[in-house]
Amino acid sequence: MQTWQVGEITIHCVVETVFKLPYNNKSFLLPGATPDELAKISWLKPHYLSEQGHLLMAIQALLIEAGDIKLLVDTCIGNDKPRRLTAGQALHTDFLDRLAHIGWQRHNVTHVVCTHLHVDHVGWNTLLEEGNWVPTFPNAEYLIGKQEYEFWSRSKSTDQQAVMEDSVTPIFNAGLVTLVEMNHTIDPGLQLIPTPGHTPGHVSVSIQSNGEKALITGDFIHHPCQIARPDWHCQFDEDIEAASSTRKRTLQTLADEDTLVIGTHFSKPAAGRVRLDDNNTWYLETDN
């Protein structure tokens, strides 16, 4: 279990699944990240790139403890939901047991933030109970971006419609959702910041306490290689130019402010600080 302290705020990382992602031409997540190009970024090994050249990635949730607030950021894929991402197979993980292991019961979660509404960020919003999809965190306020929700509510994609039907609509029906602006303040020290491009309403989560800062990325960046090459887009970016602009602008801010960067899809170690090398190229400095 990875845990970080930012002032008086504690952040835990709970992994749902980890995977290796080989380069596969046009189907690859990051088309620019060819084996030859990745080999030029030496610091990616061994944590973020395998010896065989596979990108190492994770699907995980970030848990924030700030006083009485227990905030869960992004809820992974979820159980019992066959998805194209999982080759049509439903997951059956012990994700909730992992939460309980660090003292988080699902009834005690006070807030849930979805940085955006893709399949691997909303899955544990709900669980299957007697054949019905019900809120996993029944006492939580689910914070969803208004612009993000409006965009995906109009989607004609059958895959996205399925995600909305089983992982988003039930929490609306339960009256647990608050639609918020992209710069919404959750609590002093916890704020959403706009990081659009991957999706129109994509947000990241800023954490500040006692002069220390951290940022949970969401998917404005998918893999640490994009720190060195922020021009490398993800094939699922809705607006490639906006996504690249967001990465460059945000990385510069993170480096200037000495902020702990916690990558939603970064394999272990999932956090570090953005630095500049002798070639004026950004890299991720970690404690490992």
JONOR-V480549 format. One line per field, one symbol per residue. ss: DSSP state (h for helix, s for strand, l for the rest). phi: phi as a letter, one per 30 degrees, with the letter a starting at -180 (. if undefined). burial: b if it has 24 or more other C-alpha atoms within 12 Angstrom, else e. Layout:
BEGIN
ss->???
phi->???
burial->???
END
This chain:
BEGIN
ss->lsssssllssssssssssssslllhhhlllllllhhhhlllhhhllllslllllssssssssssssllsssssllsllsllllhhhllllslllhhhhhhhllllhhhllssslllllllslhhhssssllsssslllllssssshhhhhhhhllllhhhhhhhhhhhhhhhhlllssssllllsssllsssssllllllllsssssssllsssssllllllllhhhhlllllllllllhhhhhhhhhhhhhhhhhhllssslllsllllsssssslllllsssslll
phi->.cbbcbhcccbcccddabacbddbhdddecedddedddddcddddcdcbdddiddcbbcacccccbiddbcccicicicibdbdechicddbcceddddddcjcdddcdcbbccdacdecbbddebbdbhibdbedcdcccdcbdddddddddcdcdddddddddcbbedddddicccdbddcdcdaejbbdbdbdkebdcdbcccbbahicbbbcdicdbcbeddddbdddccdcddbdddddddedddddddddchcdccddcdddddbabdbcddcicdbcccdc
burial->ebebbbeebbbbbbbbbeebbbbeeeeebbbbbbbeebeebebbbebbbeeebbbbbbbbbbbbbbeebbbbbbbbbbbbbebeeeeeeebeeebbeebeeeebebeebbbbbbbbbbbbbbbbbbbeeeeebbbbbbbbbbbbbbbbbebbeeeeeeebebbbbbbbbbbbeeebbbbbbbbbebeebbbbbbbbbbbbbbbbbbbbeeeebbbbbbbbbbbbbbbbbbbbbbebbbebebbbbbbbebbbebbeeebbbbbbbbbbbbbbbbbeeeeeebbbbeee
END
